[in-house]
Amino acid sequence: MELCLQNPNGISKKFPQFDSVTDASDHVYFKSNNTLITSTNTPVYKAIMKEWKILDKNLPDSIYVRIYENRIDLLRAVIVGASGTPYHDGLFFFDFFFPAEYPNKPPLVRYKSFWFRINPNLYETGNICLSILNTWPGPSWQPNESTVLQVLVSIQGLVLNEEPYYNEPIVITSSNKSKKYSDNVFALSCQTMIQLLRKPPLNFEEFVVEHFRDRGRSILTACKAYMNGYVRVGKYQDCESLVCDRKVKVSTTFLSLMTQNYSILFNLFVKDDPSLNDFVVQLNEFMEKTEREYVEKAKLKEKKFMSRFSGIVKNLFVLNKCVKGNAD
């Protein structure tokens, strides 16, 4: 039995990666007043225009940007969490503000956190620790060289990575602690999805709906796979076999959080994709079948082990008998 993870309705309308909008009222820096950008002859105006051109031509497929016609000092971007990380299929929003000293000073950036701490570099307050923003030690912002695109790619590659636990400046190397941290990150990522679906950022309402309509089936399947311990968090891949030799240990805390998240996500997803009702029935049957296959595989493995063990014991018994015979 295989699951069809592709939404039968598909994406109804392609969402432009780079575009201009008018309403900036929910932008975190909306009340900031940068009067120097009213003139087109200022260095900050020219630098921002340069940024727009770079973003328009070079954005990766997983990053979307909106600029504001009446507030060129503001910018909003969303990064789609990458496969192979505990952030996969999540949406992560960032608001930018270009100060009057730009590009001599880096832009100010805030993460839309919903008060969740999903990464050592991203705080509940929305503050971001990143060297290119001059908010953390390391390679700093370079006027006339560093760009917003570099900031976004750095967040995507260096922050929203495979094992965010190791982003902490002082950590004890521990795969178990890293796993536990990633479990919590995925649970918080799901809660972020819930908040975004309930109140998507302005100018991204359509994008949020269509993204989760497109990826909803995969997200629900990943949740089930993680809850059942078939795959370590962050390692789920579409259409990959979930039958494993050994399950991943699932904590009661993670299971409790994900049971609640799964239920809420399904109820939100199904509003925009009624076909999910039938899919979830298939998903439950698929998981039951996967569990039976896992049990059968475990029994077969145990049987083979016992057979080999029995053979070893038998050989040791014969060897011991021969040794005693020679001694006599």
ZIKAPE-V34426 format. One record per pair of residues at least 24 apart in sequence whose ideal C-beta (glycine too) atoms are under 10 Angstrom apart, sorted by the first residue. I is the first residue (numbers start at 1). J is the second residue. D is the distance in whole Angstrom. If there is no record, write none. Layout:
i:I j:J d:D
i:I j:J d:D
This chain:
i:1 j:282 d:8
i:1 j:285 d:7
i:1 j:286 d:6
i:1 j:288 d:10
i:1 j:289 d:5
i:1 j:290 d:9
i:2 j:239 d:7
i:2 j:241 d:10
i:2 j:282 d:10
i:2 j:286 d:8
i:3 j:217 d:7
i:3 j:218 d:9
i:3 j:220 d:10
i:3 j:221 d:6
i:3 j:238 d:9
i:3 j:239 d:8
i:3 j:242 d:10
i:3 j:279 d:8
i:3 j:282 d:6
i:3 j:283 d:6
i:3 j:285 d:9
i:3 j:286 d:5
i:3 j:287 d:10
i:4 j:217 d:8
i:4 j:239 d:9
i:4 j:275 d:10
i:4 j:279 d:8
i:4 j:282 d:8
i:5 j:214 d:10
i:5 j:215 d:9
i:5 j:216 d:9
i:5 j:217 d:5
i:5 j:218 d:5
i:5 j:219 d:10
i:5 j:220 d:9
i:5 j:221 d:6
i:5 j:222 d:10
i:5 j:238 d:5
i:5 j:239 d:7
i:5 j:279 d:9
i:5 j:283 d:10
i:6 j:214 d:9
i:6 j:217 d:8
i:6 j:218 d:9
i:6 j:238 d:9
i:6 j:239 d:10
i:7 j:210 d:10
i:7 j:212 d:10
i:7 j:213 d:6
i:7 j:214 d:6
i:7 j:215 d:8
i:7 j:216 d:7
i:7 j:217 d:7
i:7 j:218 d:10
i:7 j:272 d:10
i:7 j:273 d:6
i:7 j:275 d:7
i:7 j:276 d:9
i:7 j:279 d:9
i:8 j:217 d:10
i:8 j:273 d:9
i:8 j:275 d:6
i:8 j:278 d:10
i:8 j:279 d:9
i:9 j:210 d:10
i:9 j:213 d:7
i:9 j:214 d:9
i:9 j:272 d:9
i:9 j:273 d:7
i:9 j:274 d:10
i:9 j:275 d:7
i:10 j:210 d:10
i:10 j:213 d:9
i:10 j:214 d:8
i:11 j:210 d:5
i:11 j:211 d:9
i:11 j:213 d:8
i:11 j:214 d:5
i:12 j:206 d:9
i:12 j:209 d:9
i:12 j:210 d:7
i:12 j:213 d:8
i:12 j:214 d:10
i:13 j:206 d:7
i:13 j:207 d:10
i:13 j:210 d:7
i:14 j:210 d:9
i:15 j:64 d:7
i:15 j:78 d:10
i:15 j:204 d:8
i:15 j:206 d:6
i:15 j:207 d:5
i:15 j:208 d:10
i:15 j:210 d:7
i:15 j:211 d:8
i:16 j:56 d:10
i:16 j:64 d:8
i:16 j:65 d:9
i:16 j:66 d:9
i:16 j:207 d:9
i:17 j:55 d:9
i:17 j:56 d:8
i:17 j:59 d:5
i:17 j:60 d:9
i:17 j:61 d:8
i:17 j:62 d:10
i:17 j:63 d:7
i:17 j:64 d:5
i:17 j:65 d:7
i:17 j:66 d:10
i:18 j:52 d:8
i:18 j:53 d:10
i:18 j:55 d:6
i:18 j:56 d:5
i:18 j:57 d:9
i:18 j:58 d:10
i:18 j:59 d:6
i:18 j:63 d:9
i:18 j:64 d:8
i:18 j:65 d:5
i:18 j:66 d:8
i:18 j:67 d:8
i:18 j:77 d:10
i:19 j:56 d:9
i:19 j:64 d:9
i:19 j:65 d:8
i:19 j:66 d:6
i:19 j:67 d:8
i:19 j:203 d:8
i:20 j:52 d:9
i:20 j:65 d:10
i:20 j:66 d:7
i:20 j:67 d:5
i:20 j:68 d:7
i:20 j:69 d:5
i:20 j:70 d:10
i:20 j:72 d:9
i:20 j:203 d:10
i:21 j:66 d:5
i:21 j:67 d:7
i:21 j:68 d:6
i:21 j:69 d:7
i:21 j:70 d:10
i:21 j:71 d:10
i:21 j:76 d:9
i:21 j:202 d:8
i:21 j:203 d:4
i:21 j:204 d:9
i:22 j:68 d:7
i:22 j:69 d:5
i:22 j:70 d:6
i:22 j:71 d:9
i:22 j:202 d:10
i:22 j:203 d:9
i:23 j:66 d:10
i:23 j:68 d:8
i:23 j:69 d:10
i:23 j:70 d:9
i:23 j:71 d:10
i:23 j:202 d:5
i:23 j:203 d:7
i:24 j:66 d:9
i:24 j:67 d:10
i:24 j:68 d:5
i:24 j:69 d:9
i:24 j:70 d:7
i:24 j:71 d:5
i:24 j:73 d:10
i:24 j:74 d:5
i:24 j:75 d:10
i:24 j:76 d:8
i:24 j:95 d:9
i:24 j:202 d:8
i:24 j:203 d:9
i:25 j:202 d:7
i:26 j:76 d:9
i:26 j:95 d:9
i:26 j:112 d:10
i:26 j:199 d:9
i:26 j:201 d:6
i:26 j:202 d:5
i:26 j:203 d:9
i:27 j:66 d:10
i:27 j:68 d:8
i:27 j:71 d:8
i:27 j:74 d:5
i:27 j:75 d:9
i:27 j:76 d:6
i:27 j:95 d:5
i:27 j:96 d:9
i:27 j:97 d:8
i:27 j:110 d:9
i:27 j:201 d:9
i:27 j:202 d:8
i:27 j:203 d:10
i:28 j:74 d:9
i:28 j:76 d:9
i:28 j:93 d:10
i:28 j:94 d:10
i:28 j:95 d:4
i:28 j:96 d:10
i:28 j:97 d:8
i:28 j:108 d:9
i:28 j:109 d:9
i:28 j:110 d:5
i:28 j:111 d:9
i:28 j:112 d:8
i:28 j:126 d:7
i:29 j:71 d:9
i:29 j:73 d:8
i:29 j:74 d:6
i:29 j:75 d:9
i:29 j:76 d:10
i:29 j:95 d:6
i:29 j:96 d:8
i:29 j:97 d:4
i:29 j:98 d:9
i:29 j:99 d:10
i:29 j:107 d:10
i:29 j:108 d:7
i:29 j:109 d:9
i:29 j:110 d:7
i:30 j:68 d:9
i:30 j:71 d:8
i:30 j:74 d:7
i:30 j:95 d:9
i:30 j:97 d:9
i:32 j:71 d:9
i:32 j:73 d:7
i:32 j:74 d:8
i:32 j:97 d:6
i:32 j:98 d:10
i:32 j:99 d:9
i:32 j:108 d:8
i:33 j:71 d:10
i:33 j:73 d:9
i:34 j:71 d:8
i:34 j:72 d:9
i:34 j:73 d:4
i:34 j:74 d:9
i:34 j:97 d:8
i:34 j:98 d:7
i:34 j:99 d:7
i:34 j:100 d:6
i:34 j:102 d:9
i:35 j:73 d:10
i:35 j:100 d:8
i:36 j:73 d:9
i:36 j:99 d:9
i:36 j:100 d:4
i:36 j:101 d:9
i:36 j:102 d:10
i:37 j:71 d:9
i:37 j:72 d:6
i:37 j:73 d:5
i:37 j:98 d:7
i:37 j:99 d:10
i:37 j:100 d:7
i:37 j:102 d:9
i:38 j:72 d:10
i:40 j:72 d:10
i:42 j:100 d:8
i:42 j:102 d:10
i:43 j:100 d:10
i:43 j:101 d:9
i:43 j:102 d:8
i:43 j:103 d:7
i:43 j:104 d:8
i:43 j:143 d:10
i:43 j:144 d:9
i:44 j:72 d:9
i:44 j:73 d:8
i:44 j:98 d:6
i:44 j:99 d:8
i:44 j:100 d:6
i:44 j:101 d:7
i:44 j:102 d:5
i:44 j:103 d:7
i:44 j:104 d:9
i:44 j:105 d:10
i:45 j:72 d:7
i:45 j:73 d:9
i:45 j:98 d:9
i:45 j:102 d:10
i:46 j:103 d:9
i:47 j:98 d:8
i:47 j:102 d:6
i:47 j:103 d:4
i:47 j:104 d:9
i:47 j:143 d:9
i:47 j:144 d:8
i:47 j:147 d:10
i:48 j:72 d:5
i:48 j:73 d:7
i:48 j:74 d:10
i:48 j:75 d:8
i:48 j:98 d:6
i:48 j:102 d:7
i:48 j:103 d:9
i:48 j:107 d:9
i:48 j:148 d:9
i:50 j:103 d:8
i:50 j:144 d:9
i:50 j:147 d:8
i:50 j:148 d:10
i:51 j:75 d:8
i:51 j:96 d:9
i:51 j:98 d:8
i:51 j:102 d:9
i:51 j:103 d:8
i:51 j:107 d:9
i:51 j:147 d:6
i:51 j:148 d:5
i:51 j:149 d:8
i:52 j:148 d:9
i:54 j:147 d:6
i:54 j:148 d:7
i:54 j:149 d:5
i:54 j:150 d:9
i:55 j:147 d:8
i:55 j:148 d:6
i:55 j:149 d:6
i:55 j:152 d:8
i:57 j:149 d:10
i:58 j:147 d:9
i:58 j:149 d:6
i:58 j:153 d:9
i:59 j:149 d:7
i:59 j:152 d:8
i:59 j:153 d:10
i:60 j:149 d:9
i:60 j:152 d:8
i:60 j:153 d:7
i:60 j:156 d:7
i:60 j:157 d:10
i:62 j:152 d:10
i:62 j:156 d:7
i:63 j:92 d:10
i:63 j:94 d:10
i:63 j:149 d:8
i:63 j:152 d:5
i:63 j:153 d:8
i:63 j:155 d:9
i:63 j:156 d:7
i:64 j:91 d:9
i:64 j:93 d:10
i:64 j:204 d:8
i:64 j:207 d:7
i:64 j:211 d:9
i:65 j:94 d:10
i:65 j:96 d:9
i:65 j:148 d:8
i:65 j:149 d:9
i:65 j:152 d:8
i:66 j:201 d:9
i:66 j:202 d:9
i:66 j:203 d:5
i:66 j:204 d:7
i:66 j:207 d:9
i:67 j:96 d:10
i:68 j:203 d:9
i:71 j:97 d:9
i:71 j:98 d:10
i:72 j:98 d:8
i:73 j:97 d:6
i:73 j:98 d:5
i:73 j:99 d:8
i:73 j:100 d:8
i:73 j:102 d:8
i:73 j:107 d:9
i:73 j:108 d:10
i:74 j:98 d:8
i:74 j:107 d:10
i:75 j:107 d:8
i:75 j:109 d:9
i:75 j:148 d:7
i:76 j:112 d:9
i:76 j:201 d:7
i:76 j:202 d:8
i:76 j:203 d:7
i:76 j:204 d:8
i:77 j:109 d:9
i:77 j:148 d:8
i:77 j:149 d:10
i:77 j:151 d:9
i:77 j:152 d:6
i:77 j:155 d:9
i:78 j:112 d:9
i:78 j:152 d:10
i:78 j:196 d:9
i:78 j:200 d:10
i:78 j:201 d:8
i:78 j:204 d:6
i:78 j:207 d:7
i:78 j:208 d:9
i:78 j:211 d:9
i:79 j:111 d:10
i:79 j:152 d:7
i:79 j:153 d:9
i:79 j:155 d:6
i:79 j:156 d:5
i:79 j:159 d:9
i:79 j:160 d:7
i:80 j:156 d:9
i:80 j:160 d:10
i:80 j:207 d:10
i:80 j:211 d:7
i:80 j:215 d:9
i:81 j:118 d:10
i:81 j:156 d:9
i:81 j:160 d:6
i:81 j:185 d:10
i:81 j:186 d:10
i:81 j:189 d:7
i:81 j:192 d:10
i:81 j:193 d:10
i:81 j:215 d:10
i:81 j:234 d:10
i:82 j:156 d:7
i:82 j:157 d:8
i:82 j:160 d:7
i:82 j:161 d:8
i:82 j:162 d:9
i:82 j:234 d:10
i:83 j:218 d:10
i:83 j:234 d:9
i:83 j:235 d:10
i:83 j:236 d:9
i:83 j:237 d:7
i:83 j:238 d:8
i:84 j:161 d:9
i:84 j:162 d:6
i:84 j:234 d:7
i:84 j:235 d:7
i:84 j:236 d:9
i:84 j:237 d:8
i:85 j:156 d:10
i:85 j:160 d:6
i:85 j:161 d:6
i:85 j:162 d:5
i:85 j:163 d:8
i:85 j:164 d:8
i:85 j:182 d:8
i:85 j:185 d:9
i:85 j:186 d:9
i:85 j:189 d:9
i:85 j:233 d:9
i:85 j:234 d:5
i:85 j:235 d:9
i:86 j:118 d:9
i:86 j:119 d:10
i:86 j:160 d:9
i:86 j:161 d:9
i:86 j:162 d:8
i:86 j:163 d:8
i:86 j:164 d:7
i:86 j:165 d:10
i:86 j:179 d:10
i:86 j:181 d:9
i:86 j:182 d:4
i:86 j:183 d:8
i:86 j:184 d:9
i:86 j:185 d:4
i:86 j:186 d:4
i:86 j:187 d:9
i:86 j:188 d:9
i:86 j:189 d:7
i:86 j:226 d:9
i:86 j:232 d:9
i:86 j:233 d:5
i:86 j:234 d:4
i:86 j:235 d:9
i:86 j:236 d:10
i:87 j:118 d:7
i:87 j:119 d:8
i:87 j:156 d:9
i:87 j:159 d:9
i:87 j:160 d:5
i:87 j:161 d:8
i:87 j:162 d:9
i:87 j:164 d:8
i:87 j:182 d:9
i:87 j:185 d:7
i:87 j:186 d:8
i:87 j:188 d:10
i:87 j:189 d:6
i:87 j:192 d:9
i:87 j:234 d:8
i:88 j:160 d:10
i:88 j:186 d:8
i:88 j:189 d:8
i:88 j:215 d:9
i:88 j:218 d:9
i:88 j:219 d:8
i:88 j:222 d:7
i:88 j:233 d:10
i:88 j:234 d:7
i:88 j:235 d:9
i:88 j:236 d:7
i:88 j:237 d:9
i:89 j:189 d:8
i:89 j:190 d:10
i:89 j:193 d:8
i:89 j:211 d:8
i:89 j:212 d:8
i:89 j:214 d:9
i:89 j:215 d:5
i:89 j:216 d:9
i:89 j:218 d:6
i:89 j:219 d:5
i:89 j:222 d:7
i:89 j:236 d:9
i:90 j:118 d:8
i:90 j:160 d:8
i:90 j:185 d:9
i:90 j:186 d:9
i:90 j:188 d:9
i:90 j:189 d:4
i:90 j:190 d:8
i:90 j:192 d:6
i:90 j:193 d:6
i:90 j:196 d:9
i:90 j:211 d:10
i:90 j:212 d:10
i:90 j:215 d:9
i:90 j:219 d:9
i:91 j:189 d:9
i:91 j:192 d:7
i:91 j:193 d:7
i:91 j:196 d:6
i:91 j:197 d:10
i:91 j:200 d:9
i:91 j:201 d:9
i:91 j:204 d:8
i:91 j:207 d:8
i:91 j:208 d:7
i:91 j:211 d:6
i:91 j:212 d:8
i:91 j:215 d:10
i:92 j:118 d:8
i:92 j:119 d:9
i:92 j:122 d:8
i:92 j:155 d:8
i:92 j:156 d:9
i:92 j:159 d:9
i:92 j:160 d:7
i:92 j:189 d:9
i:92 j:192 d:8
i:92 j:196 d:9
i:93 j:126 d:10
i:93 j:192 d:9
i:93 j:196 d:8
i:93 j:200 d:9
i:93 j:201 d:6
i:93 j:204 d:7
i:93 j:208 d:10
i:94 j:122 d:9
i:94 j:126 d:9
i:94 j:128 d:8
i:94 j:148 d:10
i:94 j:151 d:8
i:94 j:152 d:7
i:94 j:155 d:7
i:95 j:126 d:8
i:95 j:201 d:9
i:96 j:148 d:6
i:96 j:151 d:8
i:96 j:152 d:9
i:98 j:148 d:9
i:101 j:143 d:9
i:102 j:141 d:10
i:102 j:143 d:9
i:103 j:141 d:8
i:103 j:142 d:9
i:103 j:143 d:5
i:103 j:144 d:6
i:103 j:145 d:9
i:103 j:146 d:8
i:103 j:147 d:9
i:103 j:148 d:10
i:104 j:141 d:9
i:104 j:143 d:5
i:104 j:144 d:9
i:105 j:133 d:10
i:105 j:134 d:8
i:105 j:141 d:7
i:105 j:143 d:8
i:106 j:130 d:9
i:106 j:132 d:7
i:106 j:133 d:5
i:106 j:134 d:6
i:106 j:135 d:9
i:106 j:140 d:8
i:106 j:141 d:4
i:106 j:142 d:9
i:106 j:143 d:9
i:106 j:146 d:7
i:106 j:148 d:9
i:106 j:151 d:8
i:107 j:133 d:8
i:107 j:141 d:9
i:107 j:146 d:10
i:107 j:147 d:10
i:107 j:148 d:6
i:107 j:151 d:7
i:108 j:133 d:8
i:108 j:135 d:10
i:109 j:133 d:6
i:109 j:135 d:9
i:109 j:148 d:9
i:109 j:151 d:7
i:109 j:152 d:9
i:109 j:155 d:8
i:111 j:155 d:8
i:111 j:159 d:9
i:112 j:192 d:8
i:112 j:195 d:9
i:112 j:196 d:8
i:112 j:201 d:7
i:113 j:188 d:9
i:113 j:192 d:8
i:113 j:195 d:10
i:114 j:188 d:9
i:114 j:191 d:7
i:114 j:192 d:6
i:114 j:194 d:9
i:114 j:195 d:4
i:114 j:196 d:8
i:114 j:198 d:10
i:114 j:199 d:9
i:115 j:195 d:9
i:116 j:184 d:10
i:116 j:185 d:9
i:116 j:187 d:9
i:116 j:188 d:4
i:116 j:189 d:8
i:116 j:191 d:6
i:116 j:192 d:6
i:116 j:195 d:8
i:117 j:184 d:9
i:117 j:185 d:9
i:117 j:188 d:7
i:118 j:159 d:10
i:118 j:160 d:8
i:118 j:164 d:8
i:118 j:184 d:9
i:118 j:185 d:5
i:118 j:186 d:9
i:118 j:187 d:10
i:118 j:188 d:5
i:118 j:189 d:6
i:118 j:191 d:9
i:118 j:192 d:7
i:119 j:155 d:9
i:119 j:159 d:6
i:119 j:160 d:7
i:119 j:161 d:9
i:119 j:164 d:5
i:119 j:165 d:10
i:119 j:167 d:6
i:119 j:168 d:10
i:119 j:181 d:10
i:119 j:185 d:7
i:119 j:188 d:9
i:119 j:189 d:10
i:120 j:159 d:9
i:120 j:164 d:7
i:120 j:165 d:8
i:120 j:166 d:9
i:120 j:167 d:4
i:120 j:168 d:5
i:120 j:169 d:8
i:120 j:171 d:9
i:120 j:181 d:9
i:121 j:154 d:10
i:121 j:155 d:8
i:121 j:158 d:8
i:121 j:159 d:5
i:121 j:160 d:9
i:121 j:161 d:10
i:121 j:164 d:8
i:121 j:167 d:6
i:121 j:168 d:9
i:122 j:155 d:8
i:122 j:159 d:7
i:122 j:160 d:9
i:122 j:164 d:9
i:122 j:167 d:9
i:128 j:155 d:7
i:128 j:159 d:8
i:129 j:159 d:9
i:129 j:167 d:9
i:129 j:169 d:9
i:130 j:154 d:6
i:130 j:155 d:7
i:130 j:158 d:8
i:130 j:159 d:7
i:131 j:158 d:9
i:132 j:158 d:9
i:136 j:169 d:9
i:137 j:169 d:9
i:160 j:185 d:9
i:160 j:189 d:10
i:161 j:234 d:10
i:162 j:234 d:6
i:162 j:235 d:9
i:163 j:234 d:8
i:164 j:234 d:9
i:175 j:232 d:10
i:176 j:249 d:9
i:179 j:232 d:7
i:179 j:233 d:7
i:179 j:234 d:9
i:179 j:248 d:8
i:179 j:249 d:9
i:179 j:251 d:10
i:179 j:254 d:10
i:180 j:233 d:10
i:180 j:249 d:10
i:180 j:251 d:7
i:180 j:253 d:9
i:180 j:254 d:8
i:181 j:233 d:10
i:182 j:226 d:10
i:182 j:232 d:8
i:182 j:233 d:5
i:182 j:234 d:5
i:182 j:235 d:10
i:183 j:226 d:8
i:183 j:232 d:9
i:183 j:233 d:5
i:183 j:234 d:9
i:183 j:248 d:9
i:183 j:250 d:8
i:183 j:251 d:7
i:183 j:253 d:8
i:183 j:254 d:5
i:183 j:255 d:10
i:183 j:257 d:9
i:183 j:258 d:9
i:184 j:233 d:9
i:184 j:251 d:10
i:184 j:253 d:8
i:184 j:254 d:7
i:184 j:257 d:8
i:185 j:233 d:8
i:185 j:234 d:8
i:186 j:222 d:8
i:186 j:223 d:9
i:186 j:226 d:7
i:186 j:233 d:5
i:186 j:234 d:7
i:186 j:236 d:10
i:186 j:254 d:8
i:186 j:257 d:9
i:186 j:258 d:8
i:186 j:261 d:9
i:187 j:223 d:10
i:187 j:226 d:9
i:187 j:233 d:9
i:187 j:253 d:9
i:187 j:254 d:6
i:187 j:256 d:10
i:187 j:257 d:4
i:187 j:258 d:6
i:187 j:260 d:9
i:187 j:261 d:6
i:188 j:257 d:9
i:188 j:261 d:9
i:189 j:219 d:10
i:189 j:233 d:10
i:189 j:261 d:9
i:190 j:219 d:8
i:190 j:222 d:10
i:190 j:223 d:7
i:190 j:226 d:10
i:190 j:257 d:8
i:190 j:258 d:7
i:190 j:260 d:9
i:190 j:261 d:4
i:190 j:262 d:8
i:190 j:264 d:8
i:190 j:265 d:6
i:191 j:257 d:8
i:191 j:260 d:9
i:191 j:261 d:6
i:191 j:264 d:9
i:191 j:265 d:9
i:193 j:219 d:7
i:193 j:261 d:8
i:193 j:264 d:9
i:193 j:265 d:6
i:193 j:268 d:8
i:193 j:269 d:9
i:194 j:260 d:10
i:194 j:261 d:7
i:194 j:264 d:5
i:194 j:265 d:6
i:194 j:267 d:10
i:194 j:268 d:7
i:196 j:268 d:10
i:197 j:264 d:9
i:197 j:265 d:8
i:197 j:267 d:10
i:197 j:268 d:5
i:197 j:269 d:8
i:197 j:271 d:9
i:197 j:272 d:9
i:198 j:264 d:9
i:198 j:268 d:7
i:208 j:272 d:10
i:209 j:269 d:10
i:209 j:271 d:9
i:209 j:272 d:5
i:209 j:273 d:9
i:210 j:272 d:8
i:212 j:265 d:8
i:212 j:268 d:8
i:212 j:269 d:6
i:212 j:272 d:7
i:212 j:273 d:8
i:213 j:269 d:8
i:213 j:271 d:10
i:213 j:272 d:5
i:213 j:273 d:5
i:213 j:275 d:10
i:213 j:276 d:9
i:214 j:273 d:9
i:215 j:269 d:9
i:216 j:265 d:8
i:216 j:266 d:8
i:216 j:268 d:9
i:216 j:269 d:4
i:216 j:270 d:8
i:216 j:272 d:8
i:216 j:273 d:6
i:216 j:275 d:10
i:216 j:276 d:6
i:216 j:279 d:9
i:217 j:269 d:8
i:217 j:273 d:8
i:217 j:275 d:9
i:217 j:276 d:7
i:217 j:279 d:6
i:217 j:280 d:9
i:217 j:282 d:10
i:217 j:283 d:8
i:219 j:261 d:10
i:219 j:262 d:9
i:219 j:265 d:7
i:219 j:266 d:10
i:219 j:269 d:8
i:220 j:262 d:7
i:220 j:265 d:7
i:220 j:266 d:6
i:220 j:269 d:7
i:220 j:270 d:10
i:220 j:276 d:8
i:220 j:279 d:8
i:220 j:280 d:7
i:220 j:283 d:6
i:221 j:279 d:9
i:221 j:280 d:10
i:221 j:283 d:6
i:221 j:286 d:8
i:221 j:287 d:9
i:223 j:258 d:6
i:223 j:259 d:9
i:223 j:261 d:7
i:223 j:262 d:5
i:223 j:263 d:10
i:223 j:265 d:7
i:223 j:266 d:9
i:223 j:283 d:10
i:224 j:258 d:9
i:224 j:262 d:7
i:224 j:280 d:9
i:224 j:283 d:6
i:224 j:284 d:8
i:224 j:286 d:8
i:224 j:287 d:5
i:224 j:290 d:9
i:225 j:287 d:8
i:225 j:290 d:8
i:226 j:250 d:7
i:226 j:254 d:8
i:226 j:255 d:9
i:226 j:258 d:7
i:226 j:262 d:10
i:227 j:254 d:8
i:227 j:255 d:6
i:227 j:256 d:10
i:227 j:257 d:10
i:227 j:258 d:5
i:227 j:259 d:7
i:227 j:261 d:10
i:227 j:262 d:7
i:227 j:287 d:9
i:228 j:255 d:9
i:228 j:287 d:6
i:228 j:290 d:8
i:228 j:291 d:7
i:228 j:294 d:9
i:229 j:254 d:10
i:229 j:255 d:9
i:229 j:294 d:9
i:230 j:287 d:9
i:230 j:290 d:7
i:230 j:291 d:9
i:230 j:294 d:7
i:233 j:258 d:10
i:241 j:290 d:9
i:241 j:293 d:9
i:242 j:286 d:8
i:242 j:287 d:8
i:242 j:289 d:10
i:242 j:290 d:5
i:242 j:291 d:9
i:242 j:293 d:9
i:242 j:294 d:8
i:243 j:289 d:9
i:243 j:290 d:6
i:243 j:291 d:9
i:243 j:292 d:10
i:243 j:293 d:5
i:243 j:294 d:6
i:243 j:296 d:9
i:243 j:297 d:6
i:244 j:290 d:9
i:244 j:293 d:10
i:244 j:294 d:7
i:244 j:297 d:8
i:244 j:298 d:10
i:245 j:294 d:9
i:245 j:297 d:7
i:245 j:298 d:8
i:245 j:301 d:7
i:246 j:294 d:9
i:246 j:298 d:8
i:246 j:301 d:9
i:247 j:291 d:10
i:247 j:294 d:7
i:247 j:298 d:9
